[in-house]
Structure formats: C-alpha cells, structure tokens
Amino acid sequence: MKKYNTQLLSLLACITLATSVSGCKKNRSSSQWDQTPVASRFATTSTLWSKDQDLADSEFVSLKDEDLAVQYTDGAVAQPAYSPGESGSGLPSFEFFVAPIGDLAAIFKTVYFATDSYVVRDCCTKVIAGIGAFLKDHPNTYTVVGGFCDERGAEAYNLSLGAKRANTVRQQLIKQGAHPDQIHTISYGKEQPLDIRHCQEAWTKNRRAEFKIYQK
C-alpha cells in the first residue's frame, strides 16, 4: 500500500508539472507577452510622467524636430569657434560669468518652456527681443545661456533637451541682432532645479533657460 501511494503521488506531481508548463506556454503566446517588448521601447517615456500628470494638459508639447522648423533649424548659426576660457576666445572661463543684477537682471530674465518642449513661448518673445537688442548695442557683453529641465526623464534625455532649449534661445537672440560670438550655451539637464519639490508648480519653474553674463 505504501508503494502504491508513493506511485500515485509521483503521478499526480507529473500531471501538475505538465499542467503548469502548458499554462506557461499558453501565457507566453498571449498578447500580454507579445506586447512586452513593445512596451519596453517606451519605458523612458512612461517614466517621464508622474501619475498626477495629465498628458492632455495644455502645457504638453511633443518633442519633435519639426517644432523648430522655423525657430531653430532654418538658418541655424554655428557655435563660436572657441569656448570661454579657451585660448583664442578672448574670454575667461565660465566661472567668471555671473548672474545679472540690478538693471541687467530686468533685461536678462529667465525664459520658461512647456513640458517636453524647446520652442520659445510667445509670452517670452518680448524678453528675447530685449536681450537681443541689449547685446547688439553692447558688443563687449557676452552671455552664457543655460538650458534646464524638470526632474522627469532620463539624465541623457534631459541633457539633450536642455541643450536644445539653450540653443533655441541663442538662435532667437541672433535673429534680434546679437553677434553669434557673444552667446555661448550649456546644458544642465535636470541638475540644479530652482524648486526641489515633486509637483507641477516646481516642474514649471525648472523648465527654463537662464543667463549669466560677462562684460569686458
């Protein structure tokens, strides 16, 4: 009887194992399994938004190259041949560029961007025009435009987005009459946030382009 029970238990174990394997094979061929590789391609996009972010928000602008068909791509001007601090630039290193104060602070105001966008907003065009006019009238004034992002998204993604924001501003300043060699750019990505909170209000403040200046 003991031998019979042992054989019966072994048989039941085999049946259970076969059923389990069969179930796994069935699940693997299901649409859920098929969709996993596809979903993984959008992992960086899904991490960009928190659960309280409404993607239908009016601030959302898709990050596409065609967004800059007029603002950036057409007639884009090359960066200066030398960065500040390099021999031949005639400028000190970036550390000697300072945040504008007094009357200059009223001119070199921070420019803000919509979510996932590097297009200059209409509300910031007046600021850009004022900075461009000042640089045109003061050829011995130089500026570094820093591009910043909010905390969402991968580090590499935000470094790229920050660079696009800074370069878009640079392009607009050149269109206003500033000399290309007066304007340098740098991307900080999601580093150095103005507001360290994890909410919409903080993210709005952190999506920006800031200016530091140096005057000979």
C-alpha positions in Angstrom: 0.0 0.0 0.0 2.8 2.4 0.9 4.5 1.7 -2.5 1.1 2.3 -4.3 0.7 5.7 -2.5 4.2 6.7 -3.5 3.5 5.9 -7.2 0.2 7.8 -7.0 1.8 10.9 -5.6 4.5 10.8 -8.3 1.8 10.5 -11.0 -0.1 13.5 -9.5 3.1 15.5 -9.4 3.9 14.8 -13.0 0.3 15.8 -14.0 0.6 19.1 -12.0 4.0 19.9 -13.6 2.7 19.2 -17.1 -0.3 21.5 -16.5 1.9 24.2 -15.2 4.3 24.1 -18.2 1.3 24.0 -20.6 -0.1 27.1 -18.8 3.2 28.9 -19.2 3.4 28.2 -22.9 -0.1 29.5 -23.3 0.6 32.7 -21.5 3.8 33.2 -23.4 1.9 33.3 -26.7 -0.7 35.6 -25.4 -1.0 39.3 -26.4 0.4 40.2 -22.9 3.7 38.5 -23.6 3.8 39.8 -27.2 3.3 43.4 -26.1 6.2 43.3 -23.5 9.0 44.1 -26.0 6.9 46.9 -27.5 6.2 48.5 -24.1 9.9 48.3 -23.1 10.7 50.7 -26.0 8.6 53.3 -24.4 9.9 52.8 -20.9 11.7 56.2 -20.9 8.6 57.9 -22.0 6.5 56.4 -19.3 8.9 57.4 -16.6 8.7 61.0 -17.8 5.3 61.5 -16.3 4.1 61.0 -12.7 0.7 59.6 -12.1 -0.7 63.0 -11.3 0.4 64.4 -14.7 -2.3 64.8 -17.2 -0.9 64.2 -20.7 -3.8 66.2 -22.1 -2.5 69.2 -20.2 -2.4 72.3 -22.3 1.3 72.6 -21.5 2.2 69.4 -23.2 4.1 69.8 -26.4 5.6 66.7 -28.1 9.4 66.8 -28.6 9.7 66.7 -32.3 12.3 68.2 -34.7 9.7 69.8 -36.8 8.8 72.0 -33.9 11.9 74.0 -34.7 11.4 74.2 -38.5 11.4 78.0 -38.3 12.8 78.8 -34.9 16.0 76.7 -34.9 16.6 74.5 -37.9 16.3 77.2 -40.6 19.4 79.4 -40.8 20.9 78.0 -37.6 24.2 79.6 -36.8 27.2 77.6 -35.7 28.5 77.8 -32.2 31.5 80.1 -31.5 34.8 78.5 -32.6 36.2 78.8 -29.0 34.5 78.2 -25.6 35.1 80.7 -22.8 38.5 80.0 -21.2 40.0 78.5 -24.3 43.0 80.2 -26.0 41.6 82.3 -28.8 38.3 83.0 -27.2 39.4 86.3 -25.5 37.1 85.4 -22.6 37.6 83.9 -19.2 36.2 80.5 -18.2 32.5 80.0 -17.5 33.1 80.6 -13.7 33.7 84.3 -14.4 30.2 84.7 -16.0 27.8 85.9 -13.3 24.1 86.2 -12.8 22.9 89.7 -13.9 22.0 92.1 -11.1 20.2 95.5 -10.9 19.1 96.9 -14.3 20.7 94.0 -16.1 18.5 91.5 -14.2 15.5 93.3 -15.5 16.7 92.6 -19.1 18.2 89.1 -18.8 15.1 87.5 -17.4 14.6 83.7 -17.3 12.8 82.1 -20.2 10.4 79.3 -19.4 9.3 76.3 -21.6 6.4 74.0 -21.8 6.6 70.3 -20.9 8.9 68.3 -23.2 9.4 71.4 -25.5 12.2 73.5 -26.6 10.1 76.0 -28.6 10.2 79.6 -27.2 6.8 80.6 -25.9 5.0 83.6 -27.3 5.0 85.2 -23.8 8.8 85.1 -23.8 9.4 86.8 -27.2 9.5 90.2 -25.6 12.2 89.1 -23.2 14.2 87.6 -26.0 13.8 90.8 -28.0 15.1 92.9 -25.1 18.1 90.7 -24.5 19.0 90.6 -28.2 18.7 94.4 -28.5 21.0 94.9 -25.5 23.6 92.5 -26.8 23.5 94.2 -30.2 24.1 97.6 -28.6 26.8 96.3 -26.2 29.2 94.2 -28.3 31.5 93.8 -25.3 28.8 92.0 -23.3 28.8 88.2 -23.5 26.3 85.7 -22.2 26.1 82.0 -21.4 22.6 80.6 -21.9 22.0 77.6 -19.6 19.3 75.1 -20.5 17.4 73.4 -17.6 14.7 70.7 -17.4 12.5 69.3 -14.7 13.2 66.1 -12.9 11.3 63.7 -15.1 13.0 61.6 -17.7 16.5 60.0 -18.0 19.6 62.1 -17.5 20.8 61.8 -21.1 17.3 62.8 -22.4 17.3 65.9 -20.2 20.8 66.9 -21.2 19.7 66.8 -24.8 16.5 68.7 -24.1 18.4 71.3 -22.1 20.9 71.8 -24.9 18.0 72.3 -27.4 16.4 74.9 -25.2 19.6 76.9 -24.8 20.4 76.7 -28.5 16.9 77.8 -29.4 17.3 80.9 -27.2 20.7 81.6 -28.8 19.2 81.4 -32.3 16.5 83.8 -31.4 18.9 86.3 -29.9 21.0 86.2 -33.1 17.9 86.9 -35.1 17.4 90.0 -32.9 20.9 91.3 -33.9 23.2 89.9 -31.3 26.6 88.6 -32.7 26.9 84.8 -32.6 30.3 85.0 -30.7 28.5 86.9 -27.9 26.4 83.9 -27.0 27.5 80.5 -25.6 25.3 77.7 -24.4 25.5 74.9 -21.8 23.0 72.3 -20.8 22.4 71.3 -17.1 19.7 68.8 -17.8 17.7 68.2 -14.7 20.5 69.3 -12.4 20.3 72.5 -10.4 16.5 72.8 -10.1 15.1 76.1 -8.8 12.4 74.2 -6.9 13.2 70.7 -5.5 9.6 69.7 -4.8 8.0 66.9 -6.9 4.9 68.7 -8.3 3.6 70.6 -11.3 4.4 74.0 -9.8 8.1 73.0 -9.2 8.4 71.5 -12.7 7.1 74.6 -14.3 9.8 76.7 -12.6 12.5 74.3 -13.5 11.9 74.1 -17.3 13.9 77.2 -18.2 16.8 79.0 -19.8 18.9 81.3 -17.6 21.6 83.8 -18.5 24.9 84.6 -17.0 27.0 87.5 -18.4 30.5 88.8 -18.7 31.4 92.4 -19.6 34.8 93.4 -20.8 
